[in-house]
Amino acid sequence: MSAIKGQWVQIHRILLNPGERAPSVPEDTGNLPLELRVRGFLLEEKAEVGELVTIETAAGRKVHGKIESVEPTHEHNFGDYIPELAEAGMELTRWLTGGDEDE
């Protein structure tokens, strides 16, 4: 898949290989590379997935890496619904707005 200048892309880069990580890092973590994934706007005229490119992030930083995806979707969520958290949120809102008579 190809991308053109100004298109939203995600890049990937290895920052540290396993042997380069700090000795204080737990062994299971230290055995893995430290990876960077960043999204931003492509600065090159045209590029293919897997090519080394430069992007500009929404914060204006320029970052180099290999294109991993073009116009990536947001895949995160905030987990399953937890009734106790909803109740705590409503209670906190009442407290902050002065609506709780138990002050």
N, C-alpha and C positions, 0 to 999 in steps of 0.2 A: 504494500500500500504506500502511496506517495503523499507528501504534504507540500503545500506551497507557502511562501512567505506570509507571515501573519496568522497562520493557522495554529490552533491550540493543540499542543502535543505534550506527551509525557516522555521524559528522557530517563535513562538509567546509567549509573556509573559506579564502579567499585572504588571506594575511597581508600580502604586498607585491606590487604590480603590477610589471611589468617596469621601468618608469621609476623606481620607488622603491627598487630594489635597489642595494646598495653598488657603487661604481665598480670595486672590486677583484675583483668576481665575474667569472669568464670570460664572454666575450661570449655564447657559446651558452647558458649558464646564465642570464645576465642578461636574455636575451630572453624568458624564461619567468616566470610568476608563482611566488612562493613559496607553496606550498599546505600546509594543515594537514588531516590526517585523524585523528580521535580516536574511540575507542569508549567508551561509558559508558551509564549508566542514564538514561532519559528522565525529566525532572522535570515536564514539562507533563502535564496530564490525558490529552490525545490530540493527535496530530499526524500529518500526512501527509508522505511522502517529498517533499523539496523545500522544506518549511517551515523557517523559522528557529526553533531551539529551544535550550534549555539542557540539558546533560547533567551527570551527576556521574560522574567516572571511578572506577575501582577504587581509585585513590590518594586519592580524596576531592576532587579539583579540580573546579570548576564551569567548563564551557567552552561557548561559544555557537557555533553554526554551523547549516548546513542539513542536514537528515537526508538521508543518501546511501543508507543501507540499514538494514533492520530485521533484527535477529538475524543479523548477518553471519557468514559462515563464515571459518575460518582457511584461507588459500590459499597460505601460504608453505611452503617446504621448505628443506632444507639442501643441495640439489644432488644430483648423481649420486654414486654410490658410488665411492670412490677407494681402491684396495687399499693404497697407500702410507700413507694417513692411518690406516687401520685398524691397520696394522702399527706405526706410530709410537705410536698410542694404547695398544696392548698393551705396547709397550716402556716407555713412560712409566709405566704402571701398575705394571709390575714394578719399575722403578727407585724409584718413590715408596713402594712397600710393602716394599722391601728384598729382593725376590725375585730380583734380578739378581746373579749371582756375579762379574760383571766390574766391580765398583765400584772 
